[in-house]
Amino acid sequence: MKETIKNQVYELRTKSNITQEALAEALGVTRQTIIAIEKGNYTPSVILALKIAKFFKKSIEDIFQIKYEK
């Protein structure tokens, strides 16, 4: 069984009317990193995941979920 990480970063960011650039700056990463996370092409480090959760005032589990595929 394959495990991947699904996330709600795009939904939270757009709901908050924050640009990818502004989120990247607030987190100390590049806009490309935000794009990759939103597309599911990049799983952030624990530190970055914690920063994202803190930024949106959510738990990590509210933002990131493990998805199981056969």
Rosetta constraint file for C-alpha pairs under 8 A:
AtomPair CA 1 CA 68 HARMONIC 6.51 0.50
AtomPair CA 1 CA 69 HARMONIC 5.70 0.50
AtomPair CA 1 CA 70 HARMONIC 4.75 0.50
AtomPair CA 2 CA 68 HARMONIC 5.70 0.50
AtomPair CA 2 CA 69 HARMONIC 4.97 0.50
AtomPair CA 2 CA 70 HARMONIC 6.03 0.50
AtomPair CA 3 CA 66 HARMONIC 6.44 0.50
AtomPair CA 3 CA 67 HARMONIC 5.65 0.50
AtomPair CA 3 CA 68 HARMONIC 4.74 0.50
AtomPair CA 3 CA 69 HARMONIC 6.31 0.50
AtomPair CA 4 CA 66 HARMONIC 5.77 0.50
AtomPair CA 4 CA 67 HARMONIC 5.13 0.50
AtomPair CA 4 CA 68 HARMONIC 6.52 0.50
AtomPair CA 4 CA 69 HARMONIC 7.83 0.50
AtomPair CA 5 CA 40 HARMONIC 7.21 0.50
AtomPair CA 5 CA 43 HARMONIC 6.82 0.50
AtomPair CA 5 CA 64 HARMONIC 6.54 0.50
AtomPair CA 5 CA 65 HARMONIC 5.69 0.50
AtomPair CA 5 CA 66 HARMONIC 4.73 0.50
AtomPair CA 5 CA 67 HARMONIC 5.77 0.50
AtomPair CA 6 CA 40 HARMONIC 6.64 0.50
AtomPair CA 6 CA 64 HARMONIC 5.77 0.50
AtomPair CA 6 CA 65 HARMONIC 5.20 0.50
AtomPair CA 6 CA 66 HARMONIC 6.15 0.50
AtomPair CA 6 CA 67 HARMONIC 6.21 0.50
AtomPair CA 7 CA 37 HARMONIC 7.88 0.50
AtomPair CA 7 CA 38 HARMONIC 7.18 0.50
AtomPair CA 7 CA 40 HARMONIC 7.35 0.50
AtomPair CA 7 CA 63 HARMONIC 5.32 0.50
AtomPair CA 7 CA 64 HARMONIC 4.41 0.50
AtomPair CA 7 CA 65 HARMONIC 6.20 0.50
AtomPair CA 8 CA 12 HARMONIC 6.11 0.50
AtomPair CA 8 CA 38 HARMONIC 7.65 0.50
AtomPair CA 8 CA 62 HARMONIC 7.76 0.50
AtomPair CA 8 CA 63 HARMONIC 4.95 0.50
AtomPair CA 8 CA 64 HARMONIC 6.62 0.50
AtomPair CA 9 CA 13 HARMONIC 5.91 0.50
AtomPair CA 9 CA 37 HARMONIC 7.50 0.50
AtomPair CA 9 CA 38 HARMONIC 5.85 0.50
AtomPair CA 9 CA 63 HARMONIC 6.57 0.50
AtomPair CA 10 CA 14 HARMONIC 6.06 0.50
AtomPair CA 10 CA 38 HARMONIC 5.40 0.50
AtomPair CA 11 CA 15 HARMONIC 5.97 0.50
AtomPair CA 12 CA 16 HARMONIC 6.12 0.50
AtomPair CA 12 CA 56 HARMONIC 7.33 0.50
AtomPair CA 13 CA 17 HARMONIC 6.24 0.50
AtomPair CA 13 CA 18 HARMONIC 5.38 0.50
AtomPair CA 13 CA 19 HARMONIC 7.18 0.50
AtomPair CA 13 CA 20 HARMONIC 7.72 0.50
AtomPair CA 13 CA 23 HARMONIC 7.75 0.50
AtomPair CA 14 CA 18 HARMONIC 6.05 0.50
AtomPair CA 14 CA 19 HARMONIC 7.52 0.50
AtomPair CA 18 CA 22 HARMONIC 6.29 0.50
AtomPair CA 18 CA 23 HARMONIC 6.55 0.50
AtomPair CA 19 CA 23 HARMONIC 6.27 0.50
AtomPair CA 20 CA 24 HARMONIC 6.01 0.50
AtomPair CA 20 CA 31 HARMONIC 5.80 0.50
AtomPair CA 20 CA 34 HARMONIC 6.29 0.50
AtomPair CA 20 CA 35 HARMONIC 7.30 0.50
AtomPair CA 21 CA 25 HARMONIC 6.16 0.50
AtomPair CA 21 CA 30 HARMONIC 7.60 0.50
AtomPair CA 21 CA 31 HARMONIC 5.28 0.50
AtomPair CA 22 CA 26 HARMONIC 6.16 0.50
AtomPair CA 23 CA 27 HARMONIC 6.20 0.50
AtomPair CA 23 CA 31 HARMONIC 7.91 0.50
AtomPair CA 23 CA 34 HARMONIC 7.64 0.50
AtomPair CA 24 CA 28 HARMONIC 5.91 0.50
AtomPair CA 24 CA 29 HARMONIC 4.95 0.50
AtomPair CA 24 CA 30 HARMONIC 5.38 0.50
AtomPair CA 24 CA 31 HARMONIC 5.27 0.50
AtomPair CA 24 CA 33 HARMONIC 7.55 0.50
AtomPair CA 24 CA 34 HARMONIC 6.27 0.50
AtomPair CA 25 CA 29 HARMONIC 6.25 0.50
AtomPair CA 25 CA 30 HARMONIC 7.17 0.50
AtomPair CA 25 CA 31 HARMONIC 7.94 0.50
AtomPair CA 27 CA 48 HARMONIC 7.53 0.50
AtomPair CA 27 CA 51 HARMONIC 6.57 0.50
AtomPair CA 27 CA 52 HARMONIC 7.16 0.50
AtomPair CA 29 CA 33 HARMONIC 6.41 0.50
AtomPair CA 29 CA 34 HARMONIC 7.67 0.50
AtomPair CA 30 CA 34 HARMONIC 6.84 0.50
AtomPair CA 31 CA 35 HARMONIC 6.27 0.50
AtomPair CA 32 CA 36 HARMONIC 6.13 0.50
AtomPair CA 33 CA 37 HARMONIC 6.17 0.50
AtomPair CA 33 CA 42 HARMONIC 7.65 0.50
AtomPair CA 34 CA 38 HARMONIC 6.10 0.50
AtomPair CA 35 CA 39 HARMONIC 6.16 0.50
AtomPair CA 36 CA 40 HARMONIC 6.14 0.50
AtomPair CA 36 CA 41 HARMONIC 5.01 0.50
AtomPair CA 36 CA 42 HARMONIC 5.24 0.50
AtomPair CA 37 CA 41 HARMONIC 6.00 0.50
AtomPair CA 37 CA 42 HARMONIC 4.91 0.50
AtomPair CA 37 CA 43 HARMONIC 6.25 0.50
AtomPair CA 37 CA 44 HARMONIC 6.97 0.50
AtomPair CA 44 CA 48 HARMONIC 5.72 0.50
AtomPair CA 44 CA 49 HARMONIC 5.81 0.50
AtomPair CA 45 CA 49 HARMONIC 6.08 0.50
AtomPair CA 46 CA 50 HARMONIC 6.09 0.50
AtomPair CA 47 CA 51 HARMONIC 6.27 0.50
AtomPair CA 48 CA 52 HARMONIC 6.15 0.50
AtomPair CA 49 CA 53 HARMONIC 6.18 0.50
AtomPair CA 49 CA 60 HARMONIC 6.78 0.50
AtomPair CA 50 CA 54 HARMONIC 6.10 0.50
AtomPair CA 50 CA 60 HARMONIC 6.62 0.50
AtomPair CA 51 CA 55 HARMONIC 6.01 0.50
AtomPair CA 52 CA 56 HARMONIC 6.33 0.50
AtomPair CA 53 CA 57 HARMONIC 5.78 0.50
AtomPair CA 53 CA 58 HARMONIC 5.04 0.50
AtomPair CA 53 CA 59 HARMONIC 5.63 0.50
AtomPair CA 53 CA 60 HARMONIC 5.39 0.50
AtomPair CA 53 CA 63 HARMONIC 6.98 0.50
AtomPair CA 54 CA 58 HARMONIC 6.40 0.50
AtomPair CA 54 CA 59 HARMONIC 7.68 0.50
AtomPair CA 58 CA 62 HARMONIC 6.17 0.50
AtomPair CA 58 CA 63 HARMONIC 7.16 0.50
AtomPair CA 59 CA 63 HARMONIC 6.82 0.50
AtomPair CA 60 CA 64 HARMONIC 5.86 0.50
AtomPair CA 61 CA 65 HARMONIC 6.15 0.50
